Amino acid sequence: MDKKELFQRMRTFPKVDLHRHLEGSISPDTLVRIASKYGGELPACTVEGLRPYIHMTAELPGFSAFLQKFQVYRGFYTCREAIEYAAYTAVMEAALDAVKYLELRYSPTHFAGPNRFRESDVIEWINAAIKKASEVCDIIVIPVLTISRDFGRGLAEKTVRYVSRLKPGPFYGLDIAGNEAVNSARPFSDLFALAKKSGLHLTIHAGEACGPLNVLEAVTVFKAERIGHGVRSVEDPALMALLREKRILLELCLTSNVHTGVVPSLGAHPIRRLMEAGVPVSINTDDPAISDITLSGEYVAAVTHLGFTESELKAVNLEALDHAFHPDKENLKRRLAHFWK
């Protein structure tokens, strides 16, 4: 099978994506359409002009450079309709890529902007748009709440306490992102305890910019059920044994890990070493707009650079499904598992 045929096959191959950020899913095309219809400031007014400000493909790899791309999105949204359109389009694009189950994480703080919208309204708007898109398309979408290390504990606490008082439904998990090399997650540990008590599942960005000790902290201190990235767990055999024993899944993102400089190339990605050590893993996009990728393209990369077979891709999807944050996992498996049998 040549690469074109392989991509077409992967384009229709049913997929699970457990680690995708809403903001990082909003393409230059979508941003330009939003600006044209609803207003909003962008550094360029055309799709081609905007690409260098968003895509990492022409950049030297690095975690700070990757995070810097999100500056385009901050404070951009001028109205409810713009936010709804961004969320709706992100879900539709995932469905067109044959993603059958998607956990879409977002920070209501980032969409609300400083004193622009109420976070409670943003949550309502985004989740309504997600629900509408998922009903139109053949896709199941679960929202996951993201807080950031980088904007202070006070802001994160306000968001988590508000969400923890809500009835189950607006979110099914809590995540913390941001620059782990600069800002420790430790000051936020009690917020994760609160979220867990309120019924939210827990995942944490760790072991990406920093080493395996951050993954160990996420598991032992935060009681995380999954790890966002966690790619540097491969450096510690004892940690890999712990992840295997506790069945903690690593949400791996192949191209993103190259763009952030965690691994030097797709062929050097340690996903196979992690799998051989018995660590549960999934393949995800992270920020498809920033990395200029699709999940289908990531599967092509897994096949061409890392030698994955179709049966291995099926196994990875079943593993991801088994670690989903869906509130009725058994029903979810009955609905979707047949795709990978």
C-alpha positions as CSV (number, residue, x, y, z in Angstrom):
1,M,0.0,0.0,0.0
2,D,1.5,3.3,-1.1
3,K,1.3,6.4,1.2
4,K,-1.7,7.9,-0.7
5,E,-3.6,4.6,-0.3
6,L,-2.5,4.4,3.3
7,F,-3.8,7.8,4.1
8,Q,-7.1,7.1,2.5
9,R,-7.4,3.9,4.6
10,M,-6.5,5.8,7.8
11,R,-8.9,8.6,6.9
12,T,-11.8,6.1,7.1
13,F,-10.3,4.0,10.0
14,P,-12.5,4.6,13.1
15,K,-10.5,6.4,15.8
16,V,-10.5,7.5,19.5
17,D,-8.8,10.8,20.5
18,L,-8.5,11.2,24.3
19,H,-6.2,14.2,24.2
20,R,-7.3,17.1,22.0
21,H,-7.5,20.8,23.1
22,L,-10.4,22.8,21.7
23,E,-8.3,26.0,21.3
24,G,-5.5,24.1,19.6
25,S,-8.1,22.6,17.2
26,I,-9.3,25.9,15.7
27,S,-7.6,26.2,12.3
28,P,-6.5,29.4,10.5
29,D,-9.5,28.9,8.1
30,T,-11.9,28.9,11.0
31,L,-10.2,31.9,12.7
32,V,-10.4,33.9,9.4
33,R,-14.1,33.0,9.0
34,I,-14.9,34.0,12.5
35,A,-13.0,37.4,12.1
36,S,-14.8,38.1,8.9
37,K,-18.3,37.3,10.3
38,Y,-18.0,38.3,14.0
39,G,-15.0,40.5,14.3
40,G,-11.8,39.9,16.3
41,E,-8.2,40.9,15.9
42,L,-5.7,38.6,14.1
43,P,-2.1,39.2,13.1
44,A,-3.0,38.5,9.5
45,C,-6.3,38.7,7.6
46,T,-5.8,35.7,5.2
47,V,-5.4,32.0,5.9
48,E,-2.0,31.9,4.3
49,G,-0.8,35.0,6.2
50,L,-2.1,33.5,9.5
51,R,-0.4,30.1,9.2
52,P,3.1,31.2,10.4
53,Y,1.5,32.6,13.5
54,I,-0.2,29.3,14.3
55,H,1.5,26.3,12.7
56,M,4.7,24.8,14.2
57,T,5.7,23.1,11.0
58,A,8.3,25.8,10.0
59,E,9.5,26.4,13.5
60,L,12.5,25.1,15.4
61,P,11.0,22.7,18.0
62,G,10.6,23.8,21.5
63,F,8.1,23.8,24.3
64,S,8.0,27.6,24.7
65,A,7.7,28.2,21.0
66,F,4.8,25.7,20.9
67,L,2.9,27.4,23.8
68,Q,3.6,30.8,22.2
69,K,1.3,29.9,19.3
70,F,-1.7,30.1,21.5
71,Q,-1.3,33.8,21.9
72,V,-3.3,34.3,18.7
73,Y,-6.3,32.8,20.3
74,R,-6.3,34.7,23.6
75,G,-8.8,37.6,23.7
76,F,-9.8,36.9,20.1
77,Y,-13.5,36.0,20.6
78,T,-15.9,38.9,20.4
79,C,-19.3,37.3,20.9
80,R,-21.2,34.1,21.9
81,E,-21.6,33.2,18.2
82,A,-17.9,33.2,17.5
83,I,-17.2,30.8,20.4
84,E,-20.1,28.5,19.4
85,Y,-18.9,28.4,15.8
86,A,-15.3,27.6,16.9
87,A,-16.5,24.7,19.1
88,Y,-19.0,23.4,16.5
89,T,-16.4,23.4,13.7
90,A,-13.8,21.7,15.8
91,V,-16.2,18.8,16.5
92,M,-17.3,18.6,12.9
93,E,-13.7,18.4,11.6
94,A,-12.9,15.6,14.1
95,A,-16.0,13.7,12.9
96,L,-14.9,14.1,9.2
97,D,-11.6,12.5,10.2
98,A,-13.5,9.4,11.4
99,V,-13.0,10.1,15.1
100,K,-15.8,8.2,16.8
101,Y,-15.0,9.1,20.4
102,L,-13.4,12.4,21.3
103,E,-12.5,13.9,24.7
104,L,-12.3,17.6,24.0
105,R,-10.6,19.6,26.7
106,Y,-10.8,23.3,27.1
107,S,-10.4,26.2,29.6
108,P,-13.5,28.4,30.0
109,T,-11.1,31.0,31.4
110,H,-9.3,31.3,28.1
111,F,-12.4,31.7,26.0
112,A,-14.0,34.1,28.5
113,G,-11.0,36.5,28.3
114,P,-10.3,39.2,30.9
115,N,-13.7,40.6,31.9
116,R,-15.3,39.8,28.6
117,F,-17.7,36.9,29.3
118,R,-18.7,34.9,32.3
119,E,-17.1,31.5,32.5
120,S,-20.6,30.0,33.3
121,D,-21.9,31.4,30.0
122,V,-18.8,30.2,28.1
123,I,-19.3,26.6,29.4
124,E,-23.0,26.7,28.4
125,W,-22.2,28.0,24.9
126,I,-19.4,25.6,24.2
127,N,-21.1,22.5,25.5
128,A,-24.3,23.3,23.6
129,A,-22.3,23.7,20.4
130,I,-20.5,20.4,21.1
131,K,-23.8,18.6,21.7
132,K,-25.3,20.0,18.5
133,A,-22.3,19.0,16.4
134,S,-22.2,15.5,17.9
135,E,-25.9,15.0,17.1
136,V,-25.3,16.0,13.5
137,C,-22.2,13.9,13.1
138,D,-21.4,10.3,14.0
139,I,-19.3,11.2,17.0
140,I,-19.4,11.0,20.8
141,V,-17.8,13.9,22.5
142,I,-16.9,14.3,26.2
143,P,-15.8,17.7,27.5
144,V,-12.8,17.8,29.9
145,L,-12.0,20.9,32.0
146,T,-8.5,22.3,31.7
147,I,-6.9,24.7,34.2
148,S,-3.5,26.2,33.7
149,R,-0.3,26.3,35.8
150,D,0.6,29.5,34.2
151,F,-2.1,32.0,35.3
152,G,-2.1,31.5,39.0
153,R,-3.9,29.3,41.5
154,G,-6.6,31.9,42.2
155,L,-8.1,31.7,38.7
156,A,-7.9,27.9,38.6
157,E,-9.5,27.6,42.1
158,K,-12.5,29.8,41.1
159,T,-13.1,27.6,38.0
160,V,-12.7,24.3,39.7
161,R,-14.9,25.3,42.7
162,Y,-17.6,26.5,40.3
163,V,-17.5,23.3,38.2
164,S,-17.5,21.1,41.3
165,R,-20.8,22.5,42.4
166,L,-22.5,21.7,39.0
167,K,-24.5,18.6,38.4
168,P,-22.7,15.9,36.4
169,G,-22.6,16.7,32.7
170,P,-20.7,19.9,31.8
171,F,-17.4,18.2,32.3
172,Y,-16.3,14.6,33.0
173,G,-12.6,15.2,33.8
174,L,-10.1,17.7,35.0
175,D,-6.7,18.4,33.5
176,I,-3.9,20.8,34.2
177,A,-1.8,22.1,31.3
178,G,0.8,24.9,30.9
179,N,4.6,25.0,31.2
180,E,5.6,22.3,33.7
181,A,9.3,23.4,33.4
182,V,8.4,26.8,35.0
183,N,5.3,26.2,37.1
184,S,4.8,23.2,39.4
185,A,1.4,21.5,39.6
186,R,1.8,20.9,43.3
187,P,0.0,24.1,44.5
188,F,-3.1,22.8,42.6
189,S,-3.2,19.3,44.3
190,D,-6.1,20.1,46.6
191,L,-8.2,21.3,43.6
192,F,-7.7,17.8,42.0
193,A,-8.9,16.2,45.3
194,L,-12.0,18.5,45.2
195,A,-12.7,17.6,41.6
196,K,-12.3,13.9,42.3
197,K,-14.7,14.2,45.2
198,S,-17.2,15.8,43.0
199,G,-17.0,12.9,40.5
200,L,-14.6,14.2,37.9
201,H,-11.9,11.9,36.4
202,L,-8.3,13.1,36.6
203,T,-5.6,13.5,33.9
204,I,-2.5,15.7,34.2
205,H,0.0,17.1,31.7
206,A,3.3,15.7,33.0
207,G,6.6,14.2,31.8
208,E,6.7,16.3,28.7
209,A,8.9,19.4,29.3
210,C,10.1,17.8,32.5
211,G,11.2,14.3,33.4
212,P,9.6,11.2,35.0
213,L,9.4,12.6,38.5
214,N,6.5,14.8,37.4
215,V,4.7,11.7,36.2
216,L,5.3,9.9,39.5
217,E,3.9,13.0,41.3
218,A,0.8,13.0,39.1
219,V,0.2,9.3,39.9
220,T,1.1,9.3,43.6
221,V,0.1,12.8,44.8
222,F,-2.7,13.8,42.4
223,K,-4.1,10.2,41.9
224,A,-4.3,10.8,38.1
225,E,-6.0,8.1,36.1
226,R,-4.2,9.1,32.9
227,I,-1.2,11.2,32.0
228,G,-1.2,13.9,29.3
229,H,1.9,13.0,27.2
230,G,4.1,11.3,29.9
231,V,6.5,10.4,27.2
232,R,9.5,10.8,29.4
233,S,8.3,7.9,31.6
234,V,10.4,5.8,29.3
235,E,13.5,7.1,31.2
236,D,12.5,5.3,34.4
237,P,11.9,1.5,34.4
238,A,10.5,1.6,37.9
239,L,7.9,4.2,36.8
240,M,7.0,2.2,33.8
241,A,6.4,-0.8,36.0
242,L,4.2,1.4,38.3
243,L,2.2,2.6,35.3
244,R,1.7,-0.9,34.1
245,E,0.7,-2.1,37.5
246,K,-1.8,0.7,38.1
247,R,-3.0,0.7,34.4
248,I,-2.3,4.4,34.1
249,L,-2.7,5.3,30.4
250,L,-0.3,7.7,28.7
251,E,-2.1,10.0,26.2
252,L,0.7,10.2,23.6
253,C,0.8,12.7,20.8
254,L,3.4,11.8,18.2
255,T,3.9,15.0,16.1
256,S,3.3,17.3,19.1
257,N,6.1,15.5,21.0
258,V,8.4,16.3,18.1
259,H,7.2,19.9,17.9
260,T,7.8,20.5,21.6
261,G,11.3,19.1,21.3
262,V,10.5,16.1,23.6
263,V,11.6,13.6,21.0
264,P,13.9,14.4,18.0
265,S,11.8,12.8,15.3
266,L,8.8,10.6,14.7
267,G,11.0,7.6,14.2
268,A,12.6,8.1,17.6
269,H,9.4,8.3,19.5
270,P,9.5,5.8,22.4
271,I,5.8,4.7,22.1
272,R,6.9,1.2,21.2
273,R,9.3,0.9,24.2
274,L,6.5,2.0,26.4
275,M,4.1,-0.6,24.9
276,E,6.8,-3.3,25.2
277,A,7.1,-2.4,28.9
278,G,3.3,-3.0,29.3
279,V,2.4,0.7,29.7
280,P,-1.1,1.5,28.4
281,V,-0.9,4.1,25.6
282,S,-3.2,5.9,23.2
283,I,-2.4,8.0,20.1
284,N,-3.9,11.5,20.0
285,T,-3.6,14.8,18.3
286,D,-3.0,17.3,21.2
287,D,-3.4,20.5,19.1
288,P,-4.1,19.6,15.4
289,A,-4.3,23.3,14.3
290,I,-0.9,24.1,15.9
291,S,0.8,21.0,14.5
292,D,-1.2,21.1,11.2
293,I,-2.2,17.5,11.5
294,T,-5.1,15.2,11.6
295,L,-5.5,12.0,13.7
296,S,-5.5,10.1,10.4
297,G,-2.1,11.6,9.6
298,E,-0.8,10.5,13.0
299,Y,-1.9,7.0,12.2
300,V,0.0,7.2,8.9
301,A,3.1,8.4,10.8
302,A,2.7,5.5,13.3
303,V,2.7,3.0,10.4
304,T,5.4,4.6,8.2
305,H,7.8,5.7,10.9
306,L,7.2,3.3,13.7
307,G,6.0,0.1,11.9
308,F,2.5,-0.1,13.4
309,T,0.2,-2.7,11.9
310,E,-3.5,-2.2,11.6
311,S,-4.1,-4.8,14.3
312,E,-1.9,-2.7,16.7
313,L,-3.9,0.4,15.9
314,K,-7.1,-1.5,16.7
315,A,-5.5,-2.6,20.0
316,V,-4.5,1.0,20.8
317,N,-8.1,2.2,20.2
318,L,-9.5,-0.5,22.4
319,E,-7.1,0.5,25.1
320,A,-8.1,4.1,24.8
321,L,-11.8,3.2,25.0
322,D,-11.1,1.2,28.1
323,H,-9.6,4.3,29.7
324,A,-12.3,6.8,28.5
325,F,-13.9,9.2,31.0
326,H,-17.3,8.5,29.6
327,P,-19.9,8.2,32.3
328,D,-21.3,4.9,31.0
329,K,-18.2,3.1,29.8
330,E,-20.0,-0.3,29.3
331,N,-22.6,1.3,27.1
332,L,-19.8,3.1,25.2
333,K,-18.0,-0.1,24.6
334,R,-21.2,-1.8,23.3
335,R,-21.6,1.1,20.9
336,L,-18.1,1.4,19.6
337,A,-15.8,-1.6,20.4
338,H,-17.0,-3.5,17.3
339,F,-15.0,-1.1,15.2
340,W,-11.7,-2.6,16.4
341,K,-12.6,-6.3,16.9
